[in-house]
């Protein structure tokens, strides 16, 4: 059984896309859903994993996904508005730690160009 402490919220299902069960997932973090073993939804207070059968980008902050067993628009519509979770162990970053930029010292800012 999956516990809430094992999960990290990564986005929300915004809407369906087409008639073959595709969904638009709006992402809150810069992650690649294709790298996930599964994504998890809270269904009736149980965390249920679903396997992604297809995933493609749809802009900078959203993806189009299809889940195993979700093959039509009415089935996909049941996920609209639900929060999408990833298993913390599938993520490359530590979910509880603040994001840091190791290349911050080498960044170029507009102020650095004044005087050139």
N, CA, C and O atoms as a Tinker XYZ file with bonds, in Angstrom:
   464  protein
     1  N      0.844000   -1.172000    0.000000    73     2
     2  CA     0.000000    0.000000    0.000000    64     1     3
     3  C      0.895000    1.243000    0.000000    63     2     4     5
     4  O      1.869000    1.317000    0.749000    81     3
     5  N      0.559000    2.197000   -0.833000    73     3     6
     6  CA     1.333000    3.424000   -0.966000    64     5     7
     7  C      0.890000    4.416000    0.104000    63     6     8     9
     8  O     -0.304000    4.661000    0.281000    81     7
     9  N      1.856000    4.981000    0.812000    73     7    10
    10  CA     1.590000    5.975000    1.846000    64     9    11
    11  C      1.804000    7.375000    1.277000    63    10    12    13
    12  O      2.565000    7.549000    0.325000    81    11
    13  N      1.138000    8.368000    1.855000    73    11    14
    14  CA     1.258000    9.757000    1.405000    64    13    15
    15  C      2.692000   10.253000    1.542000    63    14    16    17
    16  O      3.139000   11.064000    0.731000    81    15
    17  N      3.412000    9.788000    2.540000    73    15    18
    18  CA     4.786000   10.224000    2.764000    64    17    19
    19  C      5.738000    9.770000    1.654000    63    18    20    21
    20  O      6.840000   10.306000    1.541000    81    19
    21  N      5.339000    8.804000    0.841000    73    19    22
    22  CA     6.157000    8.302000   -0.261000    64    21    23
    23  C      5.937000    9.091000   -1.548000    63    22    24    25
    24  O      6.604000    8.837000   -2.551000    81    23
    25  N      4.997000   10.056000   -1.527000    73    23    26
    26  CA     4.577000   10.745000   -2.745000    64    25    27
    27  C      4.990000   12.205000   -2.750000    63    26    28    29
    28  O      5.189000   12.820000   -1.703000    81    27
    29  N      5.116000   12.748000   -3.962000    73    27    30
    30  CA     5.414000   14.158000   -4.166000    64    29    31
    31  C      4.452000   14.681000   -5.229000    63    30    32    33
    32  O      4.403000   14.116000   -6.322000    81    31
    33  N      3.675000   15.752000   -4.952000    73    31    34
    34  CA     2.746000   16.275000   -5.955000    64    33    35
    35  C      3.508000   16.930000   -7.110000    63    34    36    37
    36  O      4.388000   17.761000   -6.887000    81    35
    37  N      3.167000   16.555000   -8.330000    73    35    38
    38  CA     3.880000   17.089000   -9.496000    64    37    39
    39  C      2.989000   17.884000  -10.435000    63    38    40    41
    40  O      3.496000   18.588000  -11.307000    81    39
    41  N      1.678000   17.791000  -10.279000    73    39    42
    42  CA     0.802000   18.531000  -11.172000    64    41    43
    43  C     -0.655000   18.160000  -11.001000    63    42    44    45
    44  O     -1.056000   17.557000  -10.005000    81    43
    45  N     -1.444000   18.541000  -12.012000    73    43    46
    46  CA    -2.891000   18.331000  -11.985000    64    45    47
    47  C     -3.362000   17.965000  -13.388000    63    46    48    49
    48  O     -2.827000   18.457000  -14.382000    81    47
    49  N     -4.367000   17.096000  -13.457000    73    47    50
    50  CA    -4.994000   16.798000  -14.743000    64    49    51
    51  C     -5.931000   17.954000  -15.059000    63    50    52    53
    52  O     -6.920000   18.172000  -14.359000    81    51
    53  N     -5.615000   18.694000  -16.118000    73    51    54
    54  CA    -6.382000   19.888000  -16.459000    64    53    55
    55  C     -7.654000   19.557000  -17.240000    63    54    56    57
    56  O     -8.727000   20.088000  -16.955000    81    55
    57  N     -7.515000   18.666000  -18.235000    73    55    58
    58  CA    -8.669000   18.335000  -19.077000    64    57    59
    59  C     -8.335000   17.124000  -19.933000    63    58    60    61
    60  O     -7.201000   16.648000  -19.959000    81    59
    61  N     -9.349000   16.644000  -20.628000    73    59    62
    62  CA    -9.119000   15.559000  -21.580000    64    61    63
    63  C     -8.683000   16.156000  -22.911000    63    62    64    65
    64  O     -8.842000   17.350000  -23.161000    81    63
    65  N     -8.130000   15.292000  -23.758000    73    63    66
    66  CA    -7.668000   15.737000  -25.076000    64    65    67
    67  C     -8.056000   14.658000  -26.078000    63    66    68    69
    68  O     -7.477000   13.572000  -26.083000    81    67
    69  N     -9.024000   14.953000  -26.914000    73    67    70
    70  CA    -9.457000   13.986000  -27.908000    64    69    71
    71  C    -10.390000   12.942000  -27.337000    63    70    72    73
    72  O    -10.927000   13.100000  -26.240000    81    71
    73  N    -10.579000   11.863000  -28.101000    73    71    74
    74  CA   -11.545000   10.835000  -27.718000    64    73    75
    75  C    -10.895000    9.503000  -27.360000    63    74    76    77
    76  O    -11.599000    8.534000  -27.076000    81    75
    77  N     -9.570000    9.440000  -27.368000    73    75    78
    78  CA    -8.877000    8.176000  -27.109000    64    77    79
    79  C     -8.256000    8.087000  -25.712000    63    78    80    81
    80  O     -7.364000    7.269000  -25.487000    81    79
    81  N     -8.705000    8.902000  -24.791000    73    79    82
    82  CA    -8.266000    8.798000  -23.413000    64    81    83
    83  C     -7.054000    9.631000  -23.035000    63    82    84    85
    84  O     -6.517000    9.482000  -21.937000    81    83
    85  N     -6.618000   10.508000  -23.935000    73    83    86
    86  CA    -5.491000   11.370000  -23.592000    64    85    87
    87  C     -5.931000   12.447000  -22.608000    63    86    88    89
    88  O     -7.075000   12.902000  -22.626000    81    87
    89  N     -4.983000   12.846000  -21.740000    73    87    90
    90  CA    -5.260000   13.875000  -20.741000    64    89    91
    91  C     -4.145000   14.910000  -20.766000    63    90    92    93
    92  O     -2.987000   14.588000  -21.033000    81    91
    93  N     -4.508000   16.154000  -20.485000    73    91    94
    94  CA    -3.529000   17.230000  -20.354000    64    93    95
    95  C     -3.162000   17.337000  -18.882000    63    94    96    97
    96  O     -4.020000   17.599000  -18.038000    81    95
    97  N     -1.877000   17.133000  -18.576000    73    95    98
    98  CA    -1.384000   17.252000  -17.208000    64    97    99
    99  C     -0.554000   18.527000  -17.118000    63    98   100   101
   100  O      0.460000   18.669000  -17.801000    81    99
   101  N     -0.996000   19.452000  -16.268000    73    99   102
   102  CA    -0.260000   20.684000  -16.018000    64   101   103
   103  C      0.758000   20.394000  -14.921000    63   102   104   105
   104  O      0.394000   19.982000  -13.820000    81   103
   105  N      2.027000   20.609000  -15.227000    73   103   106
   106  CA     3.103000   20.272000  -14.301000    64   105   107
   107  C      3.502000   21.469000  -13.444000    63   106   108   109
   108  O      3.606000   22.591000  -13.942000    81   107
   109  N      3.724000   21.225000  -12.163000    73   107   110
   110  CA     4.172000   22.259000  -11.232000    64   109   111
   111  C      5.688000   22.300000  -11.116000    63   110   112   113
   112  O      6.244000   23.259000  -10.582000    81   111
   113  N      6.357000   21.273000  -11.609000    73   111   114
   114  CA     7.810000   21.153000  -11.491000    64   113   115
   115  C      8.373000   20.711000  -12.839000    63   114   116   117
   116  O      7.662000   20.150000  -13.673000    81   115
   117  N      9.644000   20.973000  -13.032000    73   115   118
   118  CA    10.318000   20.595000  -14.269000    64   117   119
   119  C     10.753000   19.133000  -14.179000    63   118   120   121
   120  O     11.901000   18.831000  -13.852000    81   119
   121  N      9.809000   18.229000  -14.477000    73   119   122
   122  CA    10.105000   16.807000  -14.449000    64   121   123
   123  C      9.679000   16.188000  -15.757000    63   122   124   125
   124  O      8.906000   16.776000  -16.513000    81   123
   125  N     10.182000   15.003000  -16.023000    73   123   126
   126  CA     9.830000   14.270000  -17.226000    64   125   127
   127  C      8.967000   13.079000  -16.818000    63   126   128   129
   128  O      9.469000   12.140000  -16.199000    81   127
   129  N      7.694000   13.103000  -17.150000    73   127   130
   130  CA     6.791000   12.022000  -16.760000    64   129   131
   131  C      7.175000   10.695000  -17.399000    63   130   132   133
   132  O      6.837000    9.636000  -16.870000    81   131
   133  N      7.874000   10.736000  -18.526000    73   131   134
   134  CA     8.290000    9.494000  -19.178000    64   133   135
   135  C      9.271000    8.702000  -18.325000    63   134   136   137
   136  O      9.382000    7.486000  -18.480000    81   135
   137  N      9.981000    9.374000  -17.428000    73   135   138
   138  CA    10.952000    8.707000  -16.567000    64   137   139
   139  C     10.317000    8.060000  -15.342000    63   138   140   141
   140  O     10.992000    7.348000  -14.598000    81   139
   141  N      9.042000    8.297000  -15.127000    73   139   142
   142  CA     8.360000    7.756000  -13.959000    64   141   143
   143  C      7.940000    6.308000  -14.219000    63   142   144   145
   144  O      7.492000    5.968000  -15.314000    81   143
   145  N      8.090000    5.458000  -13.193000    73   143   146
   146  CA     7.569000    4.094000  -13.309000    64   145   147
   147  C      6.048000    4.131000  -13.392000    63   146   148   149
   148  O      5.428000    3.367000  -14.132000    81   147
   149  N      5.460000    5.044000  -12.608000    73   147   150
   150  CA     4.013000    5.212000  -12.601000    64   149   151
   151  C      3.709000    6.588000  -12.032000    63   150   152   153
   152  O      4.581000    7.250000  -11.468000    81   151
   153  N      2.467000    7.006000  -12.186000    73   151   154
   154  CA     1.979000    8.185000  -11.482000    64   153   155
   155  C      0.855000    7.708000  -10.572000    63   154   156   157
   156  O      0.261000    6.654000  -10.798000    81   155
   157  N      0.576000    8.496000   -9.547000    73   155   158
   158  CA    -0.356000    8.047000   -8.515000    64   157   159
   159  C     -1.464000    9.090000   -8.357000    63   158   160   161
   160  O     -1.222000   10.296000   -8.402000    81   159
   161  N     -2.687000    8.584000   -8.169000    73   159   162
   162  CA    -3.840000    9.436000   -7.922000    64   161   163
   163  C     -4.486000    9.042000   -6.604000    63   162   164   165
   164  O     -4.465000    7.873000   -6.218000    81   163
   165  N     -5.058000   10.020000   -5.916000    73   163   166
   166  CA    -5.838000    9.769000   -4.713000    64   165   167
   167  C     -7.255000    9.461000   -5.170000    63   166   168   169
   168  O     -7.973000   10.341000   -5.645000    81   167
   169  N     -7.648000    8.202000   -5.021000    73   167   170
   170  CA    -8.994000    7.779000   -5.412000    64   169   171
   171  C     -9.674000    7.205000   -4.176000    63   170   172   173
   172  O     -9.280000    6.156000   -3.668000    81   171
   173  N    -10.684000    7.896000   -3.705000    73   171   174
   174  CA   -11.434000    7.486000   -2.510000    64   173   175
   175  C    -10.503000    7.244000   -1.324000    63   174   176   177
   176  O    -10.626000    6.240000   -0.622000    81   175
   177  N     -9.568000    8.176000   -1.108000    73   175   178
   178  CA    -8.610000    8.152000    0.002000    64   177   179
   179  C     -7.609000    7.000000   -0.070000    63   178   180   181
   180  O     -6.973000    6.672000    0.932000    81   179
   181  N     -7.463000    6.390000   -1.230000    73   179   182
   182  CA    -6.425000    5.383000   -1.475000    64   181   183
   183  C     -5.526000    5.899000   -2.583000    63   182   184   185
   184  O     -6.007000    6.472000   -3.560000    81   183
   185  N     -4.234000    5.700000   -2.438000    73   183   186
   186  CA    -3.281000    6.136000   -3.463000    64   185   187
   187  C     -3.084000    4.986000   -4.449000    63   186   188   189
   188  O     -2.537000    3.936000   -4.112000    81   187
   189  N     -3.551000    5.221000   -5.687000    73   187   190
   190  CA    -3.577000    4.174000   -6.701000    64   189   191
   191  C     -2.586000    4.509000   -7.813000    63   190   192   193
   192  O     -2.654000    5.592000   -8.395000    81   191
   193  N     -1.657000    3.583000   -8.117000    73   191   194
   194  CA    -0.700000    3.838000   -9.200000    64   193   195
   195  C     -1.307000    3.524000  -10.570000    63   194   196   197
   196  O     -2.100000    2.593000  -10.714000    81   195
   197  N     -0.923000    4.311000  -11.562000    73   195   198
   198  CA    -1.316000    4.084000  -12.952000    64   197   199
   199  C     -0.066000    4.164000  -13.815000    63   198   200   201
   200  O      0.798000    5.012000  -13.590000    81   199
   201  N      0.027000    3.290000  -14.794000    73   199   202
   202  CA     1.181000    3.258000  -15.676000    64   201   203
   203  C      0.909000    4.099000  -16.919000    63   202   204   205
   204  O     -0.165000    4.016000  -17.515000    81   203
   205  N      1.877000    4.898000  -17.295000    73   203   206
   206  CA     1.754000    5.764000  -18.461000    64   205   207
   207  C      2.093000    4.956000  -19.707000    63   206   208   209
   208  O      3.176000    4.377000  -19.803000    81   207
   209  N      1.164000    4.917000  -20.663000    73   207   210
   210  CA     1.425000    4.195000  -21.911000    64   209   211
   211  C      1.971000    5.111000  -22.997000    63   210   212   213
   212  O      2.685000    4.654000  -23.890000    81   211
   213  N      1.644000    6.399000  -22.931000    73   211   214
   214  CA     2.237000    7.358000  -23.863000    64   213   215
   215  C      2.307000    8.719000  -23.190000    63   214   216   217
   216  O      1.468000    9.075000  -22.362000    81   215
   217  N      3.330000    9.464000  -23.572000    73   215   218
   218  CA     3.542000   10.787000  -22.997000    64   217   219
   219  C      4.238000   11.642000  -24.039000    63   218   220   221
   220  O      5.209000   11.214000  -24.663000    81   219
   221  N      3.733000   12.854000  -24.222000    73   219   222
   222  CA     4.379000   13.791000  -25.139000    64   221   223
   223  C      4.182000   15.204000  -24.618000    63   222   224   225
   224  O      3.156000   15.512000  -24.011000    81   223
   225  N      5.169000   16.065000  -24.856000    73   223   226
   226  CA     5.066000   17.431000  -24.347000    64   225   227
   227  C      3.955000   18.211000  -25.037000    63   226   228   229
   228  O      3.658000   17.993000  -26.212000    81   227
   229  N      3.357000   19.110000  -24.295000    73   227   230
   230  CA     2.338000   20.021000  -24.829000    64   229   231
   231  C      2.618000   21.401000  -24.254000    63   230   232   233
   232  O      1.898000   21.867000  -23.371000    81   231
   233  N      3.635000   22.039000  -24.738000    73   231   234
   234  CA     4.022000   23.337000  -24.219000    64   233   235
   235  C      5.073000   23.198000  -23.137000    63   234   236   237
   236  O      5.591000   22.110000  -22.884000    81   235
   237  N      5.377000   24.322000  -22.501000    73   235   238
   238  CA     6.463000   24.352000  -21.524000    64   237   239
   239  C      6.090000   23.701000  -20.202000    63   238   240   241
   240  O      6.957000   23.133000  -19.538000    81   239
   241  N      4.840000   23.766000  -19.805000    73   239   242
   242  CA     4.473000   23.305000  -18.469000    64   241   243
   243  C      3.366000   22.258000  -18.470000    63   242   244   245
   244  O      2.664000   22.106000  -17.471000    81   243
   245  N      3.198000   21.535000  -19.575000    73   243   246
   246  CA     2.179000   20.494000  -19.587000    64   245   247
   247  C      2.564000   19.371000  -20.545000    63   246   248   249
   248  O      3.342000   19.559000  -21.481000    81   247
   249  N      1.998000   18.209000  -20.282000    73   247   250
   250  CA     2.211000   17.020000  -21.104000    64   249   251
   251  C      0.864000   16.418000  -21.456000    63   250   252   253
   252  O     -0.122000   16.605000  -20.743000    81   251
   253  N      0.836000   15.691000  -22.568000    73   251   254
   254  CA    -0.313000   14.873000  -22.934000    64   253   255
   255  C      0.044000   13.441000  -22.581000    63   254   256   257
   256  O      1.051000   12.914000  -23.055000    81   255
   257  N     -0.776000   12.808000  -21.750000    73   255   258
   258  CA    -0.491000   11.439000  -21.349000    64   257   259
   259  C     -1.677000   10.533000  -21.608000    63   258   260   261
   260  O     -2.822000   10.981000  -21.674000    81   259
   261  N     -1.385000    9.260000  -21.751000    73   259   262
   262  CA    -2.399000    8.215000  -21.812000    64   261   263
   263  C     -2.018000    7.181000  -20.760000    63   262   264   265
   264  O     -0.856000    6.791000  -20.651000    81   263
   265  N     -3.003000    6.745000  -19.992000    73   263   266
   266  CA    -2.766000    5.768000  -18.941000    64   265   267
   267  C     -3.237000    4.391000  -19.373000    63   266   268   269
   268  O     -4.194000    4.261000  -20.136000    81   267
   269  N     -2.566000    3.375000  -18.883000    73   267   270
   270  CA    -2.951000    1.995000  -19.168000    64   269   271
   271  C     -4.361000    1.742000  -18.637000    63   270   272   273
   272  O     -4.633000    1.975000  -17.459000    81   271
   273  N     -5.250000    1.271000  -19.496000    73   271   274
   274  CA    -6.623000    0.981000  -19.109000    64   273   275
   275  C     -7.586000    2.137000  -19.282000    63   274   276   277
   276  O     -8.792000    1.959000  -19.106000    81   275
   277  N     -7.086000    3.321000  -19.623000    73   275   278
   278  CA    -7.946000    4.488000  -19.867000    64   277   279
   279  C     -7.934000    4.722000  -21.373000    63   278   280   281
   280  O     -6.996000    5.312000  -21.910000    81   279
   281  N     -8.988000    4.252000  -22.055000    73   279   282
   282  CA    -8.981000    4.211000  -23.514000    64   281   283
   283  C     -9.983000    5.118000  -24.200000    63   282   284   285
   284  O    -10.040000    5.150000  -25.430000    81   283
   285  N    -10.778000    5.859000  -23.434000    73   283   286
   286  CA   -11.763000    6.729000  -24.072000    64   285   287
   287  C    -11.946000    8.008000  -23.263000    63   286   288   289
   288  O    -11.460000    8.119000  -22.138000    81   287
   289  N    -12.645000    8.957000  -23.843000    73   287   290
   290  CA   -12.825000   10.260000  -23.223000    64   289   291
   291  C    -13.595000   10.191000  -21.911000    63   290   292   293
   292  O    -13.191000   10.861000  -20.961000    81   291
   293  N    -14.681000    9.424000  -21.794000    73   291   294
   294  CA   -15.390000    9.373000  -20.501000    64   293   295
   295  C    -14.508000    8.825000  -19.363000    63   294   296   297
   296  O    -14.590000    9.306000  -18.233000    81   295
   297  N    -13.688000    7.848000  -19.652000    73   295   298
   298  CA   -12.792000    7.304000  -18.616000    64   297   299
   299  C    -11.747000    8.338000  -18.233000    63   298   300   301
   300  O    -11.423000    8.477000  -17.053000    81   299
   301  N    -11.216000    9.063000  -19.203000    73   299   302
   302  CA   -10.215000   10.097000  -18.933000    64   301   303
   303  C    -10.830000   11.256000  -18.149000    63   302   304   305
   304  O    -10.158000   11.870000  -17.321000    81   303
   305  N    -12.095000   11.553000  -18.403000    73   303   306
   306  CA   -12.771000   12.674000  -17.736000    64   305   307
   307  C    -12.873000   12.459000  -16.231000    63   306   308   309
   308  O    -12.978000   13.433000  -15.484000    81   307
   309  N    -12.845000   11.225000  -15.770000    73   307   310
   310  CA   -12.926000   10.968000  -14.327000    64   309   311
   311  C    -11.665000   11.435000  -13.598000    63   310   312   313
   312  O    -11.680000   11.565000  -12.374000    81   311
   313  N    -10.578000   11.689000  -14.325000    73   311   314
   314  CA    -9.331000   12.150000  -13.716000    64   313   315
   315  C     -9.197000   13.674000  -13.717000    63   314   316   317
   316  O     -8.298000   14.212000  -13.070000    81   315
   317  N    -10.068000   14.368000  -14.426000    73   315   318
   318  CA    -9.971000   15.829000  -14.519000    64   317   319
   319  C    -10.057000   16.472000  -13.137000    63   318   320   321
   320  O    -10.930000   16.146000  -12.333000    81   319
   321  N     -9.134000   17.388000  -12.884000    73   319   322
   322  CA    -9.089000   18.089000  -11.618000    64   321   323
   323  C     -8.324000   17.360000  -10.525000    63   322   324   325
   324  O     -8.097000   17.927000   -9.457000    81   323
   325  N     -7.928000   16.136000  -10.762000    73   323   326
   326  CA    -7.202000   15.367000   -9.743000    64   325   327
   327  C     -5.729000   15.748000   -9.729000    63   326   328   329
   328  O     -5.131000   16.047000  -10.763000    81   327
   329  N     -5.169000   15.729000   -8.539000    73   327   330
   330  CA    -3.752000   16.002000   -8.374000    64   329   331
   331  C     -2.953000   14.760000   -8.772000    63   330   332   333
   332  O     -3.334000   13.631000   -8.462000    81   331
   333  N     -1.842000   14.995000   -9.463000    73   331   334
   334  CA    -0.957000   13.922000   -9.912000    64   333   335
   335  C      0.230000   13.853000   -8.960000    63   334   336   337
   336  O      0.863000   14.868000   -8.667000    81   335
   337  N      0.526000   12.655000   -8.483000    73   335   338
   338  CA     1.661000   12.433000   -7.592000    64   337   339
   339  C      2.678000   11.531000   -8.275000    63   338   340   341
   340  O      2.328000   10.708000   -9.120000    81   339
   341  N      3.941000   11.698000   -7.899000    73   339   342
   342  CA     5.015000   10.798000   -8.321000    64   341   343
   343  C      5.615000   10.188000   -7.071000    63   342   344   345
   344  O      5.596000   10.793000   -5.999000    81   343
   345  N      6.142000    8.994000   -7.217000    73   343   346
   346  CA     6.864000    8.382000   -6.109000    64   345   347
   347  C      8.168000    9.139000   -5.906000    63   346   348   349
   348  O      8.897000    9.388000   -6.866000    81   347
   349  N      8.466000    9.505000   -4.664000    73   347   350
   350  CA     9.688000   10.262000   -4.387000    64   349   351
   351  C     10.927000    9.524000   -4.871000    63   350   352   353
   352  O     11.891000   10.153000   -5.306000    81   351
   353  N     10.914000    8.212000   -4.801000    73   351   354
   354  CA    12.087000    7.441000   -5.221000    64   353   355
   355  C     12.322000    7.497000   -6.731000    63   354   356   357
   356  O     13.420000    7.186000   -7.192000    81   355
   357  N     11.308000    7.889000   -7.504000    73   355   358
   358  CA    11.454000    8.016000   -8.959000    64   357   359
   359  C     12.011000    9.372000   -9.380000    63   358   360   361
   360  O     12.433000    9.541000  -10.524000    81   359
   361  N     12.016000   10.334000   -8.464000    73   359   362
   362  CA    12.445000   11.688000   -8.796000    64   361   363
   363  C     13.951000   11.819000   -8.648000    63   362   364   365
   364  O     14.560000   11.179000   -7.791000    81   363
   365  N     14.554000   12.667000   -9.503000    73   363   366
   366  CA    15.994000   12.888000   -9.470000    64   365   367
   367  C     16.406000   13.809000   -8.327000    63   366   368   369
   368  O     17.550000   13.756000   -7.876000    81   367
   369  N     15.499000   14.643000   -7.858000    73   367   370
   370  CA    15.834000   15.586000   -6.801000    64   369   371
   371  C     15.193000   15.143000   -5.504000    63   370   372   373
   372  O     14.231000   14.375000   -5.506000    81   371
   373  N     15.716000   15.620000   -4.420000    73   371   374
   374  CA    15.149000   15.343000   -3.100000    64   373   375
   375  C     13.942000   16.256000   -2.931000    63   374   376   377
   376  O     14.093000   17.478000   -2.911000    81   375
   377  N     12.762000   15.692000   -2.812000    73   375   378
   378  CA    11.525000   16.461000   -2.802000    64   377   379
   379  C     11.418000   17.403000   -1.610000    63   378   380   381
   380  O     10.769000   18.444000   -1.717000    81   379
   381  N     12.033000   17.072000   -0.481000    73   379   382
   382  CA    11.909000   17.911000    0.700000    64   381   383
   383  C     12.962000   19.009000    0.759000    63   382   384   385
   384  O     12.846000   19.934000    1.563000    81   383
   385  N     13.992000   18.916000   -0.085000    73   383   386
   386  CA    15.077000   19.899000   -0.047000    64   385   387
   387  C     14.779000   21.040000   -1.002000    63   386   388   389
   388  O     14.168000   20.826000   -2.049000    81   387
   389  N     15.204000   22.264000   -0.654000    73   387   390
   390  CA    15.002000   23.377000   -1.588000    64   389   391
   391  C     15.878000   23.195000   -2.816000    63   390   392   393
   392  O     16.971000   22.635000   -2.738000    81   391
   393  N     15.389000   23.667000   -3.937000    73   391   394
   394  CA    16.146000   23.548000   -5.178000    64   393   395
   395  C     17.359000   24.459000   -5.131000    63   394   396   397
   396  O     17.262000   25.612000   -4.711000    81   395
   397  N     18.492000   23.947000   -5.558000    73   395   398
   398  CA    19.712000   24.745000   -5.614000    64   397   399
   399  C     20.278000   24.666000   -7.009000    63   398   400   401
   400  O     20.039000   23.704000   -7.738000    81   399
   401  N     21.028000   25.680000   -7.373000    73   399   402
   402  CA    21.628000   25.736000   -8.695000    64   401   403
   403  C     23.144000   25.667000   -8.533000    63   402   404   405
   404  O     23.757000   26.634000   -8.081000    81   403
   405  N     23.768000   24.524000   -8.897000    73   403   406
   406  CA    25.210000   24.399000   -8.725000    64   405   407
   407  C     25.997000   25.328000   -9.636000    63   406   408   409
   408  O     27.168000   25.587000   -9.360000    81   407
   409  N     25.410000   25.834000  -10.696000    73   407   410
   410  CA    26.102000   26.710000  -11.635000    64   409   411
   411  C     25.772000   28.183000  -11.386000    63   410   412   413
   412  O     25.950000   29.013000  -12.277000    81   411
   413  N     25.300000   28.511000  -10.198000    73   411   414
   414  CA    24.876000   29.886000   -9.917000    64   413   415
   415  C     26.020000   30.874000  -10.061000    63   414   416   417
   416  O     25.790000   32.010000  -10.476000    81   415
   417  N     27.253000   30.478000   -9.730000    73   415   418
   418  CA    28.392000   31.387000   -9.837000    64   417   419
   419  C     28.753000   31.692000  -11.282000    63   418   420   421
   420  O     29.346000   32.734000  -11.559000    81   419
   421  N     28.409000   30.807000  -12.208000    73   419   422
   422  CA    28.769000   31.016000  -13.606000    64   421   423
   423  C     27.635000   31.647000  -14.414000    63   422   424   425
   424  O     27.740000   31.766000  -15.635000    81   423
   425  N     26.556000   32.049000  -13.749000    73   423   426
   426  CA    25.423000   32.646000  -14.451000    64   425   427
   427  C     25.790000   34.051000  -14.928000    63   426   428   429
   428  O     26.572000   34.754000  -14.287000    81   427
   429  N     25.220000   34.441000  -16.047000    73   427   430
   430  CA    25.468000   35.759000  -16.622000    64   429   431
   431  C     24.209000   36.600000  -16.448000    63   430   432   433
   432  O     23.122000   36.205000  -16.869000    81   431
   433  N     24.371000   37.760000  -15.826000    73   431   434
   434  CA    23.250000   38.649000  -15.583000    64   433   435
   435  C     23.428000   39.930000  -16.391000    63   434   436   437
   436  O     24.537000   40.246000  -16.822000    81   435
   437  N     22.345000   40.664000  -16.596000    73   435   438
   438  CA    22.375000   41.902000  -17.350000    64   437   439
   439  C     23.339000   42.912000  -16.714000    63   438   440   441
   440  O     24.030000   43.654000  -17.412000    81   439
   441  N     23.369000   42.921000  -15.390000    73   439   442
   442  CA    24.267000   43.838000  -14.688000    64   441   443
   443  C     25.744000   43.561000  -15.038000    63   442   444   445
   444  O     26.570000   44.474000  -15.012000    81   443
   445  N     26.061000   42.324000  -15.357000    73   443   446
   446  CA    27.442000   41.952000  -15.693000    64   445   447
   447  C     27.879000   42.586000  -17.029000    63   446   448   449
   448  O     29.077000   42.720000  -17.279000    81   447
   449  N     26.945000   42.966000  -17.865000    73   447   450
   450  CA    27.277000   43.516000  -19.198000    64   449   451
   451  C     27.423000   45.034000  -19.201000    63   450   452   453
   452  O     27.887000   45.613000  -20.184000    81   451
   453  N     27.030000   45.680000  -18.106000    73   451   454
   454  CA    27.145000   47.144000  -18.042000    64   453   455
   455  C     28.617000   47.529000  -18.116000    63   454   456   457
   456  O     29.440000   47.012000  -17.360000    81   455
   457  N     28.943000   48.441000  -19.032000    73   455   458
   458  CA    30.315000   48.888000  -19.206000    64   457   459
   459  C     31.026000   48.245000  -20.379000    63   458   460   461
   460  O     32.117000   48.686000  -20.739000    81   459
   461  N     30.462000   47.239000  -20.977000    73   459   462
   462  CA    31.100000   46.618000  -22.148000    64   461   463
   463  C     30.807000   47.395000  -23.408000    63   462   464
   464  O     31.264000   47.017000  -24.487000    81   463
